[in-house]
Amino acid sequence: MLKRIGATAVVSIVLFILLGALGRAMTPQWRVEPFTDHITVGSADTTIRATGLQTLQEGAYRTKETHIKVSLAHNVTVNAIVREPIGAPDGHPACLLMHGSGTGKSAEAYGDIAGAMASAGITTLVPDKRLDNYSTLHRDYVSSAHDYARSLEILRRWPGVDSAKTGLYAESEGTWIATVLTQEHPDIAFAILTSSPVVSGRQQMTLAATSYLTTAGAPDAVKRIIPKLTSLDLRPIGLEYADFDAAKYRASLTMPLLINYGVRDNAMPIEQGARLLMQAANKAGNDNVTLRYFDANHQMRTGSNKTVPGLPLEEHYTHDLEDWINAVAAGTTATGWATPMIAGAQPDQRIAAPLSTEPALVKTLSVLVGGIVLCLLLALIAIAGAPILLIAGMSRGPLDSRRFTGPLRAALCVNTVLAVGVTGIFLAYLITVVRDAIALTNDSTLLAEHWRGIVIGAIVSLIAFAWLLVECVSAVRSRRRRATDRPAHANPANMNDGRRDMAAIRSDHGKTGIGFGHIAVATCVILSAALSLALLAFWGLFS
């Protein structure tokens, strides 16, 4: 007994070292870093005003709504709403509003922003988002830009609108599409990018996920999992847009540019993104870049840091948009502003979006998902096979049903339970962390306690697997030893003694011999437990 305990301890230590090395090999070489290159605002006042120019103010005109259809492709049309100022002179500016992620119905989105712009003399067009080629797993931003280009052409030809004063307003995911549109239509008069992710999807999600987990109070060990997940190749499940080449299209921002962020937006690179946009515009020869920070959330709304419906816009937001558009339409250049180019609430981005997301040993999400599924499937096969072997063995006699030794049977049962239990509990823990992060709920004490419990469960699983390996080796040695101890043949001089010897051999084989079914069940348990430990190593439980 003491010998087996000692062997189990030695094997446990070796496994811990090997699994720790495996965990490090599955950890990307990059990590999420704090953001330190902070922006200093020139004024807390977000007001935008051009030198010597009095722009039209919100409410200067009554407005009119016109519902139209926009043809995008053969047999594909979307609804759209045009809002225009009644009595505005010909040659006034216009703005196409582009949706962020989600459904994007023209009747449900941007009504307050588009209506306010129209009342300040700016004709607006809000189309429905095309959804037949847009889903959670598939998004083609270049194709979406072509669809918005149809709406842009309609707006440019709208009565009273000056096509040379027609620009874009985009939020969040829509800003990626806007940069594609500006590259393909460099004559766009202006671009307004609000809550822009700027970097690629996987880089932005690394920032957002880490920020959300920090808000939720998740342990540092859990936050270190994020690079392992966001570095994986997502193409096998269709998420090609995670690698949208945002940097390629930023160079197209050659027109007057207004960048807006809410300082309560933890999902976006509110300072890092602004710097990247300004650098790209400046490199393209564009110095007419205005940056505003509002005390608002991702949707420029107040009352909650979360993006929930029904919240009011920040009180100065639409006024600033209108003043900027009308000033740009009047010809204001980079040197013509009477207010600071960077102003508003002081931003404080805590976490930087990584600019490199190279994977480590595990490169695709399908490998990770396949490992989890295979681990649980093998355990399920073992659980289903054990009673079948027991019943089959009992039908052949009581001795035949006890082919595994008692300690080996116990080790197999314990490892099966732990492989399923610890893997399932960890996945449930991750779901809880994600739920708290999405809800912006900080439950750090409970999450830390549960994490410690999972670490203990991982160590117990490792020791149990070491015990199983020791018992398997012991069973194999015992079987070989018994085989060498058996007489080669019965003694012909004493047939009765020979029959007794053969009976003893058959009886002994019934107790310790291992058939195909037993080997199959044991193999499933060993593989399931090994996969469970490898998955725990991936999650960083042994590093």
ZAMARPA-211849 format. One record per residue (C-alpha): x, y, z. Coordinates in nm, 4 decimals. Last residue first. Example, Ala and Ser with C-alpha at 12.3 -4.5 7.8 and 13.67 -1.06 7.14 Angstrom:
<nodes>
> 1.3670 | -0.1060 | 0.7140
> 1.2300 | -0.4500 | 0.7800
</nodes>
This chain:
<nodes>
> 0.0641 | 2.7007 | -1.4855
> -0.1406 | 2.3985 | -1.3734
> -0.4936 | 2.5428 | -1.4014
> -0.4088 | 2.7539 | -1.7068
> -0.7223 | 2.6939 | -1.9158
> -0.5118 | 2.4885 | -2.1558
> -0.3859 | 2.2778 | -1.8639
> -0.7468 | 2.2122 | -1.7627
> -0.8094 | 2.0978 | -2.1179
> -0.5086 | 1.8632 | -2.1005
> -0.6373 | 1.7306 | -1.7663
> -0.9807 | 1.6586 | -1.9143
> -0.8184 | 1.4970 | -2.2173
> -0.6191 | 1.2632 | -1.9898
> -0.9313 | 1.1775 | -1.7882
> -1.1275 | 1.0973 | -2.1049
> -0.8391 | 0.8962 | -2.2497
> -0.7988 | 0.6908 | -1.9317
> -1.1741 | 0.6334 | -1.8943
> -1.2158 | 0.5321 | -2.2579
> -0.9177 | 0.2968 | -2.2330
> -1.0621 | 0.1333 | -1.9201
> -1.3931 | 0.0753 | -2.0953
> -1.2254 | -0.0747 | -2.4040
> -0.9903 | -0.2938 | -2.1960
> -1.2869 | -0.4290 | -2.0010
> -1.4756 | -0.5044 | -2.3196
> -1.1720 | -0.6773 | -2.4738
> -1.1191 | -0.9109 | -2.1770
> -0.9063 | -0.8678 | -1.8644
> -0.7966 | -1.1778 | -1.6700
> -0.7771 | -1.1284 | -1.2944
> -1.0590 | -1.3211 | -1.1282
> -1.1734 | -1.5430 | -1.4102
> -0.8124 | -1.6134 | -1.4945
> -0.7585 | -1.7414 | -1.1398
> -1.0577 | -1.9752 | -1.1682
> -0.9369 | -2.1033 | -1.5029
> -0.5883 | -2.1591 | -1.3620
> -0.7295 | -2.3293 | -1.0498
> -0.9394 | -2.5584 | -1.2670
> -0.6299 | -2.6377 | -1.4700
> -0.4375 | -2.7303 | -1.1537
> -0.7261 | -2.9433 | -1.0198
> -0.7457 | -3.1293 | -1.3503
> -0.3742 | -3.1894 | -1.3342
> -0.3979 | -3.3223 | -0.9754
> -0.6597 | -3.5702 | -1.0952
> -0.4481 | -3.6634 | -1.3959
> -0.1495 | -3.7557 | -1.1833
> 0.1352 | -3.8887 | -1.3870
> 0.0307 | -3.6681 | -1.6807
> 0.1147 | -3.3530 | -1.4770
> -0.0853 | -3.0682 | -1.6372
> 0.0865 | -2.8304 | -1.8732
> 0.3002 | -2.5124 | -1.8656
> 0.2304 | -2.4606 | -1.4983
> 0.1186 | -2.1017 | -1.4189
> 0.3700 | -1.8685 | -1.2431
> 0.4660 | -1.6851 | -1.5638
> 0.1024 | -1.5925 | -1.6312
> 0.0485 | -1.4843 | -1.2728
> 0.3430 | -1.2455 | -1.2953
> 0.2204 | -1.1042 | -1.6257
> -0.1241 | -1.0399 | -1.4800
> 0.0214 | -0.8778 | -1.1698
> 0.2438 | -0.6556 | -1.3789
> -0.0519 | -0.5422 | -1.5895
> -0.2650 | -0.4766 | -1.2809
> 0.0146 | -0.2779 | -1.1130
> 0.0634 | -0.0667 | -1.4248
> -0.3092 | 0.0062 | -1.4348
> -0.3162 | 0.0834 | -1.0619
> -0.0283 | 0.3293 | -1.0968
> -0.1937 | 0.4982 | -1.3949
> -0.5213 | 0.5279 | -1.2046
> -0.3457 | 0.6800 | -0.9016
> -0.1781 | 0.9381 | -1.1264
> -0.5208 | 1.0154 | -1.2735
> -0.6650 | 1.0617 | -0.9247
> -0.3766 | 1.2923 | -0.8316
> -0.4404 | 1.5079 | -1.1410
> -0.8149 | 1.5142 | -1.0824
> -0.7589 | 1.6199 | -0.7192
> -0.5317 | 1.9014 | -0.8410
> -0.7980 | 2.0153 | -1.0899
> -1.0710 | 2.0049 | -0.8239
> -0.8554 | 2.2173 | -0.5926
> -0.8088 | 2.4702 | -0.8726
> -1.1851 | 2.4628 | -0.9350
> -1.2534 | 2.5354 | -0.5659
> -1.0074 | 2.8233 | -0.5729
> -1.1936 | 2.9620 | -0.8744
> -1.5224 | 2.9329 | -0.6872
> -1.3819 | 3.1416 | -0.4021
> -1.2442 | 3.4032 | -0.6427
> -1.5752 | 3.4285 | -0.8295
> -1.7649 | 3.4666 | -0.5009
> -1.5380 | 3.7443 | -0.3770
> -1.5233 | 3.9228 | -0.7147
> -1.8976 | 3.9546 | -0.7672
> -1.8947 | 4.2705 | -0.9778
> -2.1925 | 4.2777 | -1.2129
> -2.1442 | 4.4472 | -1.5503
> -2.4342 | 4.2336 | -1.6845
> -2.2124 | 4.1132 | -1.9689
> -1.9274 | 4.0460 | -1.7269
> -2.1548 | 3.8663 | -1.4790
> -2.2856 | 3.6410 | -1.7559
> -1.9339 | 3.5771 | -1.8875
> -1.8147 | 3.4806 | -1.5379
> -2.1135 | 3.2506 | -1.4882
> -2.0539 | 3.0844 | -1.8263
> -1.6885 | 3.0349 | -1.7339
> -1.7926 | 2.8732 | -1.4055
> -2.0325 | 2.6399 | -1.5875
> -1.7461 | 2.5368 | -1.8177
> -1.5316 | 2.4705 | -1.5111
> -1.8052 | 2.2666 | -1.3437
> -1.8523 | 2.0546 | -1.6554
> -1.4809 | 1.9790 | -1.6943
> -1.4478 | 1.9098 | -1.3198
> -1.7503 | 1.6789 | -1.3147
> -1.7042 | 1.4867 | -1.6367
> -1.3376 | 1.4014 | -1.5891
> -1.3863 | 1.3793 | -1.2108
> -1.6658 | 1.1204 | -1.2313
> -1.4749 | 0.9068 | -1.4808
> -1.1548 | 0.9367 | -1.2780
> -1.3278 | 0.8215 | -0.9575
> -1.4904 | 0.5219 | -1.1288
> -1.1671 | 0.4057 | -1.2930
> -0.9706 | 0.4463 | -0.9697
> -1.2326 | 0.2484 | -0.7757
> -1.2267 | -0.0339 | -1.0303
> -0.8470 | -0.0377 | -1.0146
> -0.8508 | -0.0498 | -0.6322
> -1.0989 | -0.3445 | -0.6336
> -0.9159 | -0.5498 | -0.8932
> -1.0710 | -0.5605 | -1.2379
> -1.1975 | -0.9004 | -1.3665
> -1.4787 | -0.9268 | -1.1131
> -1.7765 | -1.0292 | -1.3249
> -1.6129 | -1.3552 | -1.4319
> -1.6094 | -1.4867 | -1.0768
> -1.9850 | -1.4540 | -1.0296
> -2.0704 | -1.6579 | -1.3387
> -2.1225 | -1.6096 | -1.7067
> -2.4397 | -1.4048 | -1.6640
> -2.2601 | -1.2010 | -1.3989
> -1.9989 | -1.0992 | -1.6531
> -2.2548 | -0.9790 | -1.9041
> -2.4346 | -0.7764 | -1.6353
> -2.1099 | -0.6161 | -1.5146
> -1.9846 | -0.5521 | -1.8668
> -2.3112 | -0.3780 | -1.9558
> -2.2973 | -0.1829 | -1.6292
> -1.9503 | -0.0458 | -1.7218
> -2.0207 | 0.0301 | -2.0875
> -2.2631 | 0.3202 | -2.0383
> -2.0346 | 0.5054 | -1.7971
> -1.7342 | 0.4320 | -2.0183
> -1.9152 | 0.5565 | -2.3282
> -2.0212 | 0.8716 | -2.1400
> -1.6636 | 0.9360 | -2.0303
> -1.5471 | 0.9000 | -2.3890
> -1.8171 | 1.1432 | -2.5051
> -1.7317 | 1.4018 | -2.2369
> -1.3633 | 1.4119 | -2.3321
> -1.4436 | 1.3988 | -2.7037
> -1.6766 | 1.6991 | -2.6788
> -1.4245 | 1.9053 | -2.4808
> -1.1388 | 1.8152 | -2.7135
> -1.3466 | 1.8902 | -3.0234
> -1.4347 | 2.2335 | -2.8848
> -1.0673 | 2.3121 | -2.8291
> -0.9545 | 2.1755 | -3.1652
> -1.2449 | 2.3535 | -3.3408
> -1.1362 | 2.6843 | -3.1876
> -0.8174 | 2.6723 | -3.3913
> -0.4484 | 2.7301 | -3.3153
> -0.3641 | 2.5289 | -3.0055
> 0.0151 | 2.5450 | -2.9693
> 0.0249 | 2.9274 | -2.9525
> -0.1816 | 3.1798 | -3.1468
> -0.0595 | 3.5195 | -3.2755
> -0.2775 | 3.8100 | -3.1590
> -0.0601 | 4.1150 | -3.2210
> -0.1861 | 4.4738 | -3.1901
> -0.3283 | 4.4068 | -2.8463
> -0.6159 | 4.6349 | -2.7395
> -0.4852 | 4.8297 | -2.4441
> -0.6521 | 4.8225 | -2.1023
> -0.7268 | 5.1119 | -1.8661
> -0.8729 | 5.3718 | -2.1009
> -0.9254 | 5.6860 | -1.8949
> -1.1005 | 5.9582 | -2.0919
> -1.1330 | 6.3154 | -1.9556
> -1.4764 | 6.4506 | -2.0451
> -1.4856 | 6.6771 | -2.3493
> -1.2266 | 6.8238 | -2.5843
> -0.9768 | 6.7525 | -2.8605
> -0.9761 | 6.9885 | -3.1615
> -1.0150 | 7.2822 | -2.9251
> -1.2800 | 7.5441 | -3.0140
> -1.2572 | 7.8350 | -3.2595
> -1.1976 | 7.6029 | -3.5527
> -1.0719 | 7.7368 | -3.8842
> -0.7193 | 7.5993 | -3.8908
> -0.8241 | 7.2429 | -3.9752
> -1.0616 | 7.3684 | -4.2442
> -1.4140 | 7.5080 | -4.2258
> -1.5788 | 7.5093 | -4.5693
> -1.9428 | 7.5864 | -4.4914
> -2.0227 | 7.2153 | -4.5117
> -1.7569 | 7.1588 | -4.2447
> -1.9268 | 7.4154 | -4.0198
> -2.2697 | 7.2647 | -4.0836
> -2.1434 | 6.9162 | -4.0039
> -1.9628 | 7.0296 | -3.6847
> -2.2546 | 7.2329 | -3.5515
> -2.4940 | 6.9465 | -3.6220
> -2.2844 | 6.6847 | -3.4460
> -2.2250 | 6.9145 | -3.1483
> -2.5969 | 6.9824 | -3.1088
> -2.6682 | 6.6076 | -3.1376
> -2.4356 | 6.5256 | -2.8462
> -2.4998 | 6.8083 | -2.6031
> -2.7665 | 6.6378 | -2.3919
> -2.6135 | 6.2872 | -2.3940
> -2.8797 | 6.0781 | -2.5634
> -3.1637 | 5.9475 | -2.3493
> -3.1949 | 5.5783 | -2.2538
> -3.4871 | 5.3764 | -2.3877
> -3.3024 | 5.0613 | -2.4865
> -3.0086 | 4.9165 | -2.2909
> -2.6438 | 4.9589 | -2.3777
> -2.4926 | 4.9277 | -2.0312
> -2.3166 | 5.2178 | -1.8577
> -2.6566 | 5.3429 | -1.7505
> -2.8442 | 5.6734 | -1.7288
> -2.6778 | 5.8413 | -2.0237
> -2.6572 | 5.7689 | -2.3937
> -2.3730 | 5.8058 | -2.6403
> -2.4353 | 5.4506 | -2.7630
> -2.1214 | 5.3094 | -2.5967
> -2.1950 | 5.4933 | -2.2720
> -2.1916 | 5.8636 | -2.1893
> -1.9891 | 6.1434 | -2.0337
> -1.8833 | 6.2546 | -2.3796
> -1.5389 | 6.2638 | -2.5387
> -1.4897 | 6.4619 | -2.8599
> -1.2178 | 6.4432 | -3.1240
> -1.1936 | 6.6684 | -3.4309
> -0.9734 | 6.5813 | -3.7281
> -0.9014 | 6.8348 | -4.0036
> -0.5326 | 6.7453 | -4.0316
> -0.5734 | 6.5104 | -4.3287
> -0.2550 | 6.4392 | -4.5254
> -0.3020 | 6.0589 | -4.5374
> -0.0534 | 6.0259 | -4.2515
> -0.2648 | 6.2722 | -4.0526
> -0.5753 | 6.0596 | -4.1100
> -0.4000 | 5.7387 | -4.0052
> -0.2471 | 5.9044 | -3.6982
> -0.5828 | 6.0519 | -3.5965
> -0.7560 | 5.7163 | -3.6335
> -0.4847 | 5.5300 | -3.4404
> -0.4873 | 5.7917 | -3.1629
> -0.8645 | 5.7734 | -3.1312
> -0.8500 | 5.3960 | -3.1142
> -0.5924 | 5.4023 | -2.8338
> -0.7990 | 5.6559 | -2.6408
> -1.1506 | 5.5041 | -2.6525
> -1.0307 | 5.1525 | -2.7246
> -1.3873 | 5.0169 | -2.7079
> -1.5690 | 4.7805 | -2.4701
> -1.5438 | 4.9840 | -2.1504
> -1.7629 | 5.2700 | -2.2769
> -1.8160 | 5.5083 | -1.9862
> -1.5903 | 5.7695 | -2.1499
> -1.8263 | 5.7836 | -2.4472
> -1.6386 | 5.8254 | -2.7732
> -1.6724 | 6.0523 | -3.0752
> -1.4402 | 6.1056 | -3.3740
> -1.5187 | 6.3778 | -3.6302
> -1.3272 | 6.3627 | -3.9590
> -1.2924 | 6.6085 | -4.2454
> -1.2052 | 6.3937 | -4.5523
> -0.8865 | 6.1916 | -4.6087
> -0.9932 | 5.8933 | -4.4000
> -0.8896 | 5.6283 | -4.6553
> -0.5801 | 5.5190 | -4.4595
> -0.8081 | 5.3607 | -4.1990
> -0.9051 | 5.0997 | -4.4594
> -0.5930 | 4.8830 | -4.4413
> -0.5723 | 4.9144 | -4.0621
> -0.9181 | 4.7562 | -4.0220
> -0.8163 | 4.4343 | -4.1951
> -1.1170 | 4.2283 | -4.0862
> -0.9781 | 3.9367 | -3.8859
> -1.2860 | 3.8731 | -3.6710
> -1.4814 | 3.8985 | -3.9975
> -1.3827 | 3.5406 | -4.0789
> -1.6153 | 3.4104 | -3.8076
> -1.7381 | 3.1113 | -4.0076
> -1.7020 | 2.8254 | -3.7592
> -1.3816 | 2.6939 | -3.9182
> -1.2680 | 3.0558 | -3.9644
> -1.2275 | 3.1243 | -3.5920
> -0.8515 | 3.0710 | -3.5741
> -0.7667 | 3.1015 | -3.2058
> -0.5916 | 3.4112 | -3.0661
> -0.9090 | 3.5313 | -2.8909
> -0.9315 | 3.2151 | -2.6821
> -0.5762 | 3.1888 | -2.5510
> -0.5585 | 3.5676 | -2.5129
> -0.8701 | 3.5552 | -2.2865
> -0.7448 | 3.2820 | -2.0505
> -0.5231 | 3.5295 | -1.8644
> -0.8400 | 3.6994 | -1.7404
> -0.9340 | 3.3799 | -1.5564
> -0.5971 | 3.3635 | -1.3777
> -0.6323 | 3.7324 | -1.2856
> -0.9459 | 3.6474 | -1.0863
> -1.2787 | 3.7854 | -1.2181
> -1.4053 | 4.1018 | -1.0507
> -1.6919 | 4.1583 | -1.2933
> -1.5381 | 4.4902 | -1.3991
> -1.2087 | 4.3138 | -1.4697
> -1.3953 | 4.0474 | -1.6661
> -1.5642 | 4.3188 | -1.8732
> -1.2335 | 4.4918 | -1.9455
> -1.0637 | 4.1669 | -2.0412
> -1.3531 | 4.0753 | -2.2706
> -1.3604 | 4.4203 | -2.4305
> -0.9855 | 4.4403 | -2.4923
> -0.9636 | 4.0899 | -2.6358
> -1.2816 | 4.1599 | -2.8328
> -1.1161 | 4.4640 | -2.9939
> -0.8133 | 4.2630 | -3.1019
> -1.0334 | 3.9817 | -3.2368
> -1.2476 | 4.2272 | -3.4307
> -0.9630 | 4.4226 | -3.5840
> -0.8629 | 4.7684 | -3.4554
> -1.0746 | 5.0843 | -3.4971
> -1.3461 | 4.9721 | -3.2490
> -1.5299 | 5.2995 | -3.3225
> -1.7633 | 5.4420 | -3.0620
> -1.8723 | 5.7151 | -3.3058
> -1.7102 | 5.7800 | -3.6441
> -1.8344 | 6.0904 | -3.8269
> -1.7114 | 6.1172 | -4.1852
> -1.7133 | 6.4155 | -4.4204
> -1.7638 | 6.5126 | -4.7860
> -1.7429 | 6.1690 | -4.9461
> -1.5251 | 6.2151 | -5.2568
> -1.3020 | 5.9233 | -5.1548
> -1.5783 | 5.6771 | -5.2503
> -1.4245 | 5.3262 | -5.2433
> -1.1936 | 5.4081 | -4.9553
> -1.4633 | 5.6072 | -4.7763
> -1.7034 | 5.3119 | -4.8084
> -1.4524 | 5.0687 | -4.6593
> -1.3967 | 5.3155 | -4.3739
> -1.7721 | 5.3343 | -4.3176
> -1.8004 | 4.9556 | -4.2967
> -1.5525 | 4.9513 | -4.0076
> -1.7441 | 5.2426 | -3.8532
> -2.0655 | 5.0376 | -3.8702
> -1.9305 | 4.8015 | -3.6048
> -1.9496 | 5.0894 | -3.3532
> -2.1444 | 5.3842 | -3.4915
> -2.1485 | 5.5509 | -3.8308
> -2.2352 | 5.8988 | -3.9640
> -2.1441 | 5.9642 | -4.3246
> -2.1166 | 6.2555 | -4.5658
> -2.2934 | 6.4655 | -4.8270
> -2.1657 | 6.8190 | -4.8913
> -2.0482 | 6.7587 | -5.2509
> -2.3847 | 6.5996 | -5.3279
> -2.5573 | 6.9272 | -5.2360
> -2.9063 | 6.8307 | -5.1211
> -3.2147 | 7.0318 | -5.2187
> -3.3890 | 6.7413 | -5.3910
> -3.2243 | 6.4056 | -5.3106
> -2.9555 | 6.3053 | -5.5610
> -2.6800 | 6.2687 | -5.3012
> -2.9185 | 6.0786 | -5.0744
> -3.0004 | 5.8238 | -5.3432
> -2.6301 | 5.7743 | -5.4178
> -2.5533 | 5.7214 | -5.0494
> -2.8324 | 5.4649 | -5.0178
> -2.6784 | 5.2565 | -5.2965
> -2.3322 | 5.3009 | -5.1362
> -2.4743 | 5.1484 | -4.8189
> -2.5135 | 4.8178 | -5.0020
> -2.1583 | 4.8318 | -5.1395
> -2.0320 | 4.8964 | -4.7856
> -2.2189 | 4.5889 | -4.6659
> -2.0405 | 4.3796 | -4.9298
> -1.7052 | 4.5076 | -4.8024
> -1.8108 | 4.4428 | -4.4444
> -1.9005 | 4.0786 | -4.5067
> -2.0504 | 3.9389 | -4.1886
> -2.1048 | 3.5705 | -4.1181
> -2.1262 | 3.3887 | -3.7852
> -2.3631 | 3.6159 | -3.5954
> -2.5553 | 3.6904 | -3.9138
> -2.5559 | 3.9188 | -4.2170
> -2.6239 | 3.8125 | -4.5767
> -3.0063 | 3.8168 | -4.5600
> -2.9872 | 4.0945 | -4.3009
> -2.9514 | 4.4161 | -4.5005
> -2.9559 | 4.6982 | -4.2495
> -3.2585 | 4.9204 | -4.2888
> -3.1773 | 5.2586 | -4.4358
> -3.1448 | 5.5900 | -4.2471
> -3.1187 | 5.8967 | -4.4719
> -3.0601 | 6.2470 | -4.3392
> -3.1110 | 6.5983 | -4.4746
> -2.9213 | 6.8563 | -4.2677
> -3.0806 | 7.1940 | -4.1908
> -3.0679 | 7.1918 | -3.8113
> -3.4110 | 7.0254 | -3.7796
> -3.2834 | 6.7503 | -4.0078
> -2.9940 | 6.6813 | -3.7703
> -3.2317 | 6.6483 | -3.4743
> -3.4517 | 6.4057 | -3.6664
> -3.1538 | 6.1915 | -3.7659
> -3.0228 | 6.1762 | -3.4082
> -3.3610 | 6.1063 | -3.2456
> -3.4729 | 5.8526 | -3.5061
> -3.1331 | 5.6844 | -3.5154
> -3.2714 | 5.3311 | -3.5020
> -3.6197 | 5.1815 | -3.4765
> -3.7954 | 5.2692 | -3.8027
> -3.4738 | 5.2265 | -4.0027
> -3.4305 | 4.8753 | -3.8618
> -3.0741 | 4.7888 | -3.7628
> -3.0773 | 4.4198 | -3.6704
> -2.7640 | 4.4077 | -3.4641
> -2.4152 | 4.5529 | -3.4911
> -2.3732 | 4.9227 | -3.5654
> -2.5864 | 5.0998 | -3.8221
> -2.4913 | 5.3603 | -4.0820
> -2.6479 | 5.7085 | -4.1025
> -2.6154 | 5.8906 | -4.4348
> -2.5770 | 6.2677 | -4.3879
> -2.6814 | 6.5641 | -4.6002
> -2.5635 | 6.9228 | -4.6436
> -2.7643 | 7.2116 | -4.7955
> -2.7375 | 7.3051 | -5.1637
> -3.0928 | 7.4242 | -5.2015
> -3.2269 | 7.6377 | -4.9199
> -3.4113 | 7.4759 | -4.6282
> -3.7896 | 7.5196 | -4.6427
> -3.8785 | 7.1946 | -4.4653
> -3.5689 | 7.0258 | -4.3278
> -3.5361 | 6.6639 | -4.4400
> -3.5767 | 6.3176 | -4.2931
> -3.5400 | 6.0285 | -4.5363
> -3.6424 | 5.6870 | -4.4035
> -3.5334 | 5.3581 | -4.5573
> -3.6839 | 5.0185 | -4.6275
> -3.4677 | 4.7506 | -4.7842
> -3.4702 | 4.5865 | -5.1258
> -3.3400 | 4.2552 | -5.2587
> -3.5019 | 4.1034 | -5.5710
> -3.1785 | 4.1462 | -5.7677
> -2.9504 | 4.3568 | -5.5509
> -2.9575 | 4.6580 | -5.3192
> -3.2748 | 4.8431 | -5.4186
> -3.3610 | 5.1084 | -5.1626
> -3.7290 | 5.1578 | -5.0777
> -3.8634 | 5.4875 | -4.9471
> -4.0370 | 5.6384 | -4.6458
> -4.0355 | 6.0192 | -4.6445
> -4.0226 | 6.2167 | -4.3197
> -4.0525 | 6.5972 | -4.3037
> -3.8924 | 6.8360 | -4.0608
> -3.9645 | 7.1771 | -3.9112
> -3.6571 | 7.3896 | -3.9276
> -3.4356 | 7.5855 | -3.6832
> -3.4931 | 7.3198 | -3.4176
> -3.1271 | 7.2392 | -3.3713
> -2.9120 | 7.5403 | -3.4496
> -2.7916 | 7.6724 | -3.7816
> -2.4258 | 7.7705 | -3.7759
> -2.2847 | 8.1129 | -3.6901
> -1.9370 | 8.1369 | -3.8375
> -1.6514 | 8.3742 | -3.7491
> -1.4222 | 8.0968 | -3.6257
> -1.5928 | 7.7591 | -3.6266
> -1.7665 | 7.6219 | -3.3184
> -1.7859 | 7.2798 | -3.1573
> -1.8969 | 7.2620 | -2.7935
> -1.7634 | 6.9595 | -2.6014
> -1.6675 | 7.1652 | -2.2945
> -1.4156 | 6.9908 | -2.0685
> -1.1385 | 7.1651 | -2.2597
> -0.8113 | 7.0788 | -2.4326
> -0.8405 | 6.7096 | -2.3518
> -0.5275 | 6.5158 | -2.2579
> -0.4949 | 6.1753 | -2.4219
> -0.3352 | 5.8814 | -2.2414
> -0.0547 | 5.6635 | -2.3746
> -0.0591 | 5.4248 | -2.0748
> -0.2903 | 5.1362 | -2.1654
> -0.2380 | 4.8298 | -1.9477
> -0.1195 | 4.5178 | -2.1298
> -0.3019 | 4.2095 | -2.2562
> -0.0581 | 3.9319 | -2.3320
> 0.1608 | 3.8113 | -2.6150
> 0.3555 | 3.4842 | -2.6283
> 0.0354 | 3.2841 | -2.6605
> -0.0278 | 3.0153 | -2.3923
> -0.0658 | 2.6565 | -2.5181
> 0.3038 | 2.5843 | -2.4628
> 0.2686 | 2.7240 | -2.1090
> -0.0188 | 2.4859 | -2.0395
> 0.1800 | 2.1925 | -2.1761
> 0.4727 | 2.2806 | -1.9498
> 0.2371 | 2.2938 | -1.6510
> 0.0846 | 1.9640 | -1.7614
> 0.4297 | 1.8017 | -1.7717
> 0.5348 | 1.9389 | -1.4327
> 0.2037 | 1.8425 | -1.2695
> 0.2207 | 1.4982 | -1.4301
> 0.5711 | 1.4373 | -1.2894
> 0.4562 | 1.5463 | -0.9422
> 0.1498 | 1.3243 | -0.9600
> 0.3606 | 1.0275 | -1.0796
> 0.5849 | 1.0638 | -0.7750
> 0.2890 | 1.0895 | -0.5356
> 0.1148 | 0.7896 | -0.6951
> 0.4338 | 0.5840 | -0.6651
> 0.4598 | 0.6724 | -0.2964
> 0.0990 | 0.5758 | -0.2370
> 0.1534 | 0.2526 | -0.4301
> 0.4582 | 0.1596 | -0.2205
> 0.2747 | 0.2456 | 0.0997
> 0.0000 | 0.0000 | 0.0000
</nodes>
